[in-house]
Structure formats: structure tokens, C-alpha cells
């Protein structure tokens, strides 16, 4: 479904602040995978997500989504394939526009623009139906400016917008990190609902080990631009937070263990 092959990325090459973010990185994501990605600061998680999204370009390697080579495709042209929810709740929506206007933009992602009526009544009915699923009362506030919503409401709306037109790949960049625990749980529950309902292939970056274990069918741990742990299925379900901590400490220690021993 998504094949990342021999991808490398270095920032500020040749300077005192040079940072090798990804080193000959390889990863294959299957259709319907819900992958959680964890790792310390500087592990390369967000860089990988931004390379997939087209925010950054690869120094070497290729990124192919469902047979389409996206390696050199600019970010705005990748929008029709991808849905994305950012860490900052303010980034996924236009605060000076109404809720229904934000949803209309999301509905038209990747489509040709025309001179027809902006929002039809049948669209509003659909938006109310979708918003009701959030259980936040937003279906009664279609004309409200998004800037008046709380951070949690905006993040839930962003999630709905990202999945309104079923994306080939849903990218979640620590999308609950800026929320309080109760609101974060609400957004995670909605995430699980949308992923299961539409069978979305999902790539979720998180710092929360408990969430990484609880959600998805596959877990990847990154360190210094590489995958050091990749587990799925029943083995993933049986993981405990202390198991992940041990794996991370083992990998970080850089002892004589081979990659095969770390991955297994």
C-alpha cells in the first residue's frame, strides 16, 4: 500500500548543526494497517511523516503509494491521497471560516473547483449527520466560526475533515499531545471509530507508549533514523509499557546486540 525504499534525509548538511534524520530507511505499510510509531525526540518520527506528506523532500530513496510514485510530487498535489491531523489543533482548520465552510473545503479536497453554489442544502444535511457523530453539539453550529471552538472541538473537527473524503492514508502527528487527558481520550476514541468504520490505513506518531500499545495492529519504534522494533498482531496486544521501555533502553545502549536480536 505504501512502500518507502532507501529513504535518507539530512538537515543543514555540511554545517555545525547537521542532523541526519533518516538513514537508508525502508518500510512497507499494508492496506488497512493501523501503525503506531514511537521513539524519543530526534528519532525521526515526524521527519518520516513529513516526508510522506511532502512537507520535506527525500535526499535519496522513493515513496510509492498504491503504485503512485510520490517522491517528487509537491505537498499540495498529495492532498487528494492523504488525510492529516496535526499536533497543534489550530493548524487543521481555518479559524476565520464557519464550520460548514471548513467541511466544504475538506469535501472538495483533490477535486476540480467550479462556479456552482458553494454549499448545497444536501451537503449541510451530510455535515450535520457527520458532526453528530462527534457528540459535541457542533451539528447545531454550522454557521459558527471555527475560531470560537475549543482546542478539543477543533481537533475533533480536523479529524472529521481529514476522513470526510476517505483518504488512501491517514497521517496523525501526535494529534492528542496538546489536549487535556479527557479530551485526548475523546479524540482517540473518535480516531478508532473512523479508522474502523472506513477501514483506513493509518500512520499515528505518538509519544505515549500506552496509546501505542492500545491502538492499531502494528507498532514501530524508531531510534536515530531507523526502525529498532517492529511488532504486530497478538504479539503487540500482549506488550506492556515496561516491555517497550526495555526495548528502547536496549536499542539506545548501542551494545553488541545485532539488529536481528533487537527486532526479535
Buried (B, 14 or more C-beta within 10 A) or exposed (E): BBBBBEBBBBEEEEEEEEBBBBBEBEBEBEEEBBBBBBBEEBBBBBBBBBBBBBEBBBBBBBBBBEEEEBBEBEBEEBBEBBBBBBBBBBEBBEEEBBBBBBBBBBBBBEEEEEEEEEBEEEBBEBBBEBBEBBEBEBBEBBEBBBEEBEBBBBBBBBBBBBBBBEBBBBBBBBBBEBBEEEBBEBBBEBBBBBBEEEEBBBBBBBBBBEBBBBBBBBBBBBBBBBBBBBBBEEEBEEBEEEBBEEBBEBBEEEEEEEEEEBBE
